[in-house]
Structures are given as structure tokens and as C-alpha cells.
Amino acid sequence: MHPRRFARVRPAGRMATTAKLIVGPKLPVIDCRVVDYSAGGACVEICGPFKLPGRFEMLYAGSKKRCRLVWSAGRRVGLAF
């Protein structure tokens, strides 16, 4: 197992637990729940039958990050920033 470059934390206290995935200018925004988050990526849980592209943007806690889909397992997906 490879060590992570950035420590991941679970949202707690004042950190938001929800985020929005912006997959295209004319496509609907996808709501998701943040499972854990770090400076280099996140794990989010998506409700619904959405197919994510390889690259998109995530709006979380007032900032917008460009993301790359790294893995998916059921409703959970791993993102790299």
C-alpha cells in the first residue's frame, strides 16, 4: 500500500459535508456528500445513476477545484485535485 501524499480528514464541525460537481456547462450540477477531503483530493458519495467524466469541477466550502476521477466503487468516487 502506498502512503498518501496528503492527510485526509472527515468533515466535522463547521466544515461542509456537501459539495456540487460541475460536469459541463449545459449539464445539471450533481450534489454529493464529502466522505473525506485533503489538499490533494477527496472521496465523495453520489446519490443517483450519474456517469462522471474523467475531468470536472467540484464546488466545496466556497472554493472551486478542478478534479480528475481516480477511482470509483459503487456510489463512492475518489478525486484528485
C-alpha angles and dihedrals in degrees: 000000000000119000116243118252091219129034112244121220132195115238110259139159110358096358113110117247095200132067138175126234115212107202101167143353094252098031124092119263113253118226116216142170120243111231096179136347139198139167089267103041151328145231114229134180119222125202114212139029099296125155109210122210120231092260132030142131131269124207109205133157093348097309132098118220129189107233139198120204108239105171142347133204116176109306094346123088133183119225132194122204 
